[in-house]
Amino acid sequence: MAIRIENAPELPALVFDRVFLNCLKIDQEQDNNDSNIPVYNLTIEYRLYAVDSNNIRHYHPKVSIITMRNYMASAIAKAQTGDMDLLNAMGAIEIALAEIIKDQTSLGTTQVL
C-alpha cells in the first residue's frame, strides 16, 4: 500500500512523504441487540518512508499509532456536520470485507446490511 502525504518530515536528501501500513485492526464489540449501532474499535499502526533516487525505501524509525474507540460514533458525528469521509470509509471497508469473505471461503454470496 502506498500513500503519499503533504507535510513530510525530511532528513538530508530524504523526504519521508509516504505511509507504510504496519497493521490495520478493526474489532467489533459483541452486542445481542441487533438494532444497536455497531461499536467498532480501530487501530492503525504505520511508519513513514522515503524513496531515494535509486528507488530504495528508507523507513523512518518512528512507528505511529492511531486508535479510535467507537469509530461509528465518530463517523456519525462527523457526518452530521457534513463530513461523510469516515462514514463512507467504513462502508467501503464493509464492502471489501464482504467480497474477501465471498472470495476466500465457501460461505457463498455476501451482502452488506
GIJOPE-V825051 format. One record per pair of residues at least 4 apart in sequence whose C-alpha atoms are under 6 Angstrom apart, sorted by the first residue. I is the first residue (numbers start at 0). J is the second residue. D is the distance in whole Angstrom. If there is no record, write none. Layout:
i:j:d
I:J:D
I:J:D
This chain:
i:j:d
2:17:5
2:18:5
3:16:5
3:17:4
4:16:5
4:17:6
7:15:5
7:16:5
8:15:6
9:13:6
9:14:5
9:15:6
13:49:6
14:49:5
15:47:6
15:48:5
15:49:4
17:47:5
17:48:5
18:46:6
18:47:5
19:45:6
19:46:5
19:47:6
20:45:5
21:44:5
21:45:5
22:43:6
22:44:5
23:42:6
23:43:5
24:41:6
24:42:5
25:40:6
25:41:5
26:39:6
26:40:5
27:38:6
27:39:4
28:38:6
38:69:5
39:69:5
39:70:5
40:67:6
40:68:5
40:69:5
40:70:6
41:66:6
41:67:5
42:65:6
42:66:5
43:64:6
43:65:5
44:63:6
44:64:4
45:62:6
45:63:5
46:62:5
46:63:6
47:59:5
48:57:5
48:58:4
48:59:5
49:56:6
49:57:5
50:54:6
50:55:5
50:56:5
51:55:5
71:75:6
74:85:5
74:86:5
77:82:5
78:82:5
78:83:5
83:87:6
97:109:6
99:103:6
100:104:6
101:107:6
101:108:6
